[in-house]
Amino acid sequence: MKYFDKIPSSVENELVKRGIIIEDLLYCVKADMNGEGCYYDCYITFTKETLHIISGYETYGRMMNRNSKLHLLGARKSYKPMDSMTYEVKDYAEIPMSKIENIYLDRHQNTARLMVAEGDKEYAIARLSIGYSDKFEKFAERVNLTHKDEEINDTLLDEVKTHCPTCGEPFPDPNRPICPYCMDRHSVFRRLMGMFGEFRLAMFGILFCIALSGVFTVMSPYFGTKLLYDDVLAKNGKYFGQILFVVLLMAGVSLIGRVLNICSSLILAYVIPTVTHKLRCKIFSAMQTLSLPFFTSKQTGSLMTRVDNDSENIYWFFVDIVPYGLMNFAKIVGIAVVMFMLSPVLSSGILLIIVVIQVVQSKFYGNQRKLYRKLNVATRASTAVLSDAMNGQRVVKAFAKEDQEIKRYGAKNNEMFTIDTMINQRIANSVPAIWMFCRLISNVLGILGAILILKGQLALGALTALLSYTDMTYEPISFFTWIGDRWAKCMDAASRMFEILDSTPSIKEKENPVHIEKMKGDIELKNVSFEYEAGRPILKDVSFQIKAGHMFGIVGKTGAGKSTIINLMARLYDVTGGEILIDGVKLKDIAIKDLRKNIGIVSQETYLFMGTIEENIKYAREDATMEEVIEAAKAAHAHEFIVKLPEGYNTKIGSGGVTLSGGERQRLSIARAIIQKPNILILDEATASMDTRTERKIQTAIDELKKGRTIISIAHRLSTLRDADMLCVIENGELKEMGTHDELIHKKGKYYELYQLQADALKFIGFDEAS
C-alpha cells in the first residue's frame, strides 16, 4: 500500500476484525476530525471496491497529546510505542466505490471537508485542518481515478510525515521531520565532534594536558596534609624534618599543573575558534544554496541567530564546559581513589552523603531550569516588543503612542523581572542551606576522624587530607549538576545549525540541465497553478504566451497574483501545477545559472547593499567597467543625482552612509538590472517610488531597453502600460482577459473597469492622463 499516512498496527487490527485484507488497501490518509467535526483520529482508506472510514483514538496516543508537557520534565519513557497501543473505535463506515460519483475537498478559511457525492446527496466523511489540504487533494484525486479505472502516476508521491512516530507531537517544521523532544543529542554531539577530525593530534594534546592537570591538582592536597603531617612533622615519619623538600614538591606540582592548564588553553584558543569559524562559513555557504521559500518561511532574526548566537553557544561550550568537565571528572576519580586509600570506611560514608547532596541539587537545578526556560521566553517577548517599537518609531511618533509603547514594554519587562526575582530568591534560600549542610558534613567527619585518631586507627595527616578532599568534591559535583542544561542548549544550537547544512533547496536543478547561453525571450505558461501554502491557491490554471522582443503587461488588483507570476517565471518558486517554457524548453530543465544570467528583475521592494554606489550597480556583473556603470546609470536616469553627491559613484550608502530617497534607490536598482544586460527584463512596479516626471524618463529608458529584449511589466498606473504589445488581466489568481490596451478598452471588461476607476481617481485629486 502506498500511503499518505501510515496505518498504525492498532488500527490495522480493527480493520482486520471487520474482514478487510490489509494488502488490498491502496492508499490511506488521516484526518484530525470525523465528518461531524469531533476531534478523533480518522483514517480513510480504500480498495478497488470499497472506501473505508474509521474514526476513534488510540488509548495511549490520546494521553500523549494531553500530557505533551511531560516532555519538558524528561518523561519520555512514559510513552508507549505505537505498536503497543489499542485503538478505540467510535465510528466505522463503508461506501461502495460504485456508488461514489465524485470525492472532493471543500475548503474553508481554517478547515476543509472531504466530501462524497453519491447520487443526489453530498456529505462530509471527514474534516481536517487547512494545513492538511494538499495531501487530501491528492488522496481524493486517486480515489476518483481508481473509481474511473484510470492510471495513477505516483512518481512524485512521498510519504507525508507531520508527527513524531515516537511521541506523537507535531514536527515544528513540516519540511524537517525532526522532533526536538526525541532528538538524539548524543548523535548530534558525535557529529559535532566529527568537525574536529583534522585536529585529532591537538585534541589528544588537550585531553592529555587536562587529565594530567587533574592528577596534579589531586596530588597537591595530599602533599600538604598527609605527607606533611604524617611523614615530615611526625618524629617517626619517613621524611622527618625535610620541610623544604615538601615545600618544593608542592610548588613543583602546582607549577606543573599550571603549565599544563596553560598548554591546554593555548591549544583550545586555536582549535575552537578555527572550528566555529569554519562552521559559520559552512552555515552561510549552505544558506546561499537554498531557495527563496526557505527564507520566506523563517524569520530573519532566527536565521541570524543560527549563524551568530548558536555558533557562539557552541564556542563557549567547548571553551568552558568541555575542558572543565574533563578536568572535574578527572578530579572526582582521583579524589575517590585517594580517599579510599586513606580510609575506606570514612570515604564510603562521605561519598554516600555527597551522592545525596547531588540528588538534592539536581532536583533544585531541575526546577530552576524550568524557570530559566520561562525567563528565556519572557526575554524573547520583551526583546520583540523593543525591536518592534524601535523599528516602528515613525508610526509611534505619528500617532503619539509613546506612552502606550512604554506600557507595552513595561508589561513584558515586569514579567521578566518577576521570574528573575523568583530565580534569585530560590538561589538565595537554597544555596546557603546546601553549603551549610556540606559544612556540617565536614564537621561530623572531623569528629569521627578525631575518634579514629584517638583509637589509633587513623593518622592526623590522613584526616586533614580527607577533609580537604571532601571540600574539593563539592565544586565538581555542583559543576555536573548544572552542566546538563548547558549541554542541552549546545546540542539544540548544533541541531539548528545542522538543520541548515542538511537542508536541500526546493528549487533543484536537473541532473543534466539544458544550457542556453543567450535566450531569445519566448515565454509560455501552460495551465500554471501555484500555492504558497497547501490549501490556499494563488494562481489557478493560468495560460498565455509572450513573444520574444515584446513588452507584456500584467495588471490586476493588489493580491491578484501578478508578482507571483513573475516569481515563477524567474524560477524563484516552482509551479504547483502546469509548466512554464522559455524558448520552447521547460523552465525546470534549464540550468539555473543560465536562467539567472538571462533574466533581470527590478522589484518594487528595492534593496541596496552597504557599500558604494558603484559596487551596488556592479553587483549584477562584477567585471563591468566604469564606463558601463555610468552608461547603465544614465539609462536609468540615476547619473544626474549621483554626480551631485559628495563622492559621486564612490559615495557610500546604507548603514553609516548617505541616505537616498525611495526614487533614487529605485533608479539604482534599475541601473543594476540594466548592467546585467538581460535578454528578459522583469519590471515589478519599477516606477512605483517615482514622481510623474521621473517616471516618464524611466519609460523613455524602458523604450530604449525594449530593443532586442522581452519586457514583462507590472505597473500600478495602467497608463504606463498603454504601449505594451499585449496585456493580461489577473483576478483572484485567474486569467480574465488578454489583448492590447485598445482592444481591452473597446471590450469594456475587467481592464476597462480598472482603467476607468484609476482615471476617475486621478481626476478627483487634480490629475488627468495627460498630466
Stockholm file with secondary structure:
# STOCKHOLM 1.0

chainA/1-771         MKYFDKIPSSVENELVKRGIIIEDLLYCVKADMNGEGCYYDCYITFTKETLHIISGYETYGRMMNRNSKLHLLGARKSYKPMDSMTYEVKDYAEIPMSKIENIYLDRHQNTARLMVAEGDKEYAIARLSIGYSDKFEKFAERVNLTHKDEEINDTLLDEVKTHCPTCGEPFPDPNRPICPYCMDRHSVFRRLMGMFGEFRLAMFGILFCIALSGVFTVMSPYFGTKLLYDDVLAKNGKYFGQILFVVLLMAGVSLIGRVLNICSSLILAYVIPTVTHKLRCKIFSAMQTLSLPFFTSKQTGSLMTRVDNDSENIYWFFVDIVPYGLMNFAKIVGIAVVMFMLSPVLSSGILLIIVVIQVVQSKFYGNQRKLYRKLNVATRASTAVLSDAMNGQRVVKAFAKEDQEIKRYGAKNNEMFTIDTMINQRIANSVPAIWMFCRLISNVLGILGAILILKGQLALGALTALLSYTDMTYEPISFFTWIGDRWAKCMDAASRMFEILDSTPSIKEKENPVHIEKMKGDIELKNVSFEYEAGRPILKDVSFQIKAGHMFGIVGKTGAGKSTIINLMARLYDVTGGEILIDGVKLKDIAIKDLRKNIGIVSQETYLFMGTIEENIKYAREDATMEEVIEAAKAAHAHEFIVKLPEGYNTKIGSGGVTLSGGERQRLSIARAIIQKPNILILDEATASMDTRTERKIQTAIDELKKGRTIISIAHRLSTLRDADMLCVIENGELKEMGTHDELIHKKGKYYELYQLQADALKFIGFDEAS
#=GR chainA/1-771 SS CCCSSCCCHHHHHHHHHTTCCGGGCCEEEEESEETTSCCCEEEEEECSSEEEEEEEEEHHHHHHHHTGGGGGGTCGGGSCCGGGCCEEEEEEEEEEGGGCSEEEEEECSSEEEEEEEETTEEEEEEEEEGGGHHHHHHHHHHHHHHHTTCCCCCTTCCCCCCBCTTTCCBCSBTTBCCCTTTCCHHHHHHHHHHTTGGGHHHHHHHHHHHHHHHHHHHHHHHIIIIIIIIIIISTTCTTTTCHHHHHHHHHHHHHHHHHHHHHHHHHHHHHHHHHHHHHHHHHHHHHHHSCHHHHHTSCHHHHHHHHTHHHHHHHHIIIIIHHHHHHHHHHHHHHHHHHHHHCHHHHHHHHHHHHHHHHHHHHHHHHHHHHHHHHHHHHHHHHHHHHHHHHTHHHHHHTTCHHHHHHHHHHHHHHHHHHHHHHHHHHHHHHHHHHHHHHHHHHHHHHHHHHHHHTTSSCHHHHHHHHHHHHHHHHHHHHHHHHHHHHHHHHHHHHHHHHHHHCCCSSCCCSSCBCCSSCCCCEEEEEEEEEEETTEEEEEEEEEEECTTCEEEEECSTTSSHHHHHHHHTTSSCCSEEEEEETTEEGGGBCHHHHHHHEEEECSSCCCCSEEHHHHHGGGCTTCCHHHHHHHHHHTTCHHHHTTSTTGGGCEESTTSBCCCHHHHHHHHHHHHHHTCCSEEEEESTTTTSCHHHHHHHHHHHHHHTTTSEEEEECSSGGGGTTCSEEEEEETTEEEEEECHHHHHHHTSHHHHHHHHHHHHHHHTTCCTTC
#=GC SS_cons         CCCSSCCCHHHHHHHHHTTCCGGGCCEEEEESEETTSCCCEEEEEECSSEEEEEEEEEHHHHHHHHTGGGGGGTCGGGSCCGGGCCEEEEEEEEEEGGGCSEEEEEECSSEEEEEEEETTEEEEEEEEEGGGHHHHHHHHHHHHHHHTTCCCCCTTCCCCCCBCTTTCCBCSBTTBCCCTTTCCHHHHHHHHHHTTGGGHHHHHHHHHHHHHHHHHHHHHHHIIIIIIIIIIISTTCTTTTCHHHHHHHHHHHHHHHHHHHHHHHHHHHHHHHHHHHHHHHHHHHHHHHSCHHHHHTSCHHHHHHHHTHHHHHHHHIIIIIHHHHHHHHHHHHHHHHHHHHHCHHHHHHHHHHHHHHHHHHHHHHHHHHHHHHHHHHHHHHHHHHHHHHHHTHHHHHHTTCHHHHHHHHHHHHHHHHHHHHHHHHHHHHHHHHHHHHHHHHHHHHHHHHHHHHHTTSSCHHHHHHHHHHHHHHHHHHHHHHHHHHHHHHHHHHHHHHHHHHHCCCSSCCCSSCBCCSSCCCCEEEEEEEEEEETTEEEEEEEEEEECTTCEEEEECSTTSSHHHHHHHHTTSSCCSEEEEEETTEEGGGBCHHHHHHHEEEECSSCCCCSEEHHHHHGGGCTTCCHHHHHHHHHHTTCHHHHTTSTTGGGCEESTTSBCCCHHHHHHHHHHHHHHTCCSEEEEESTTTTSCHHHHHHHHHHHHHHTTTSEEEEECSSGGGGTTCSEEEEEETTEEEEEECHHHHHHHTSHHHHHHHHHHHHHHHTTCCTTC
//
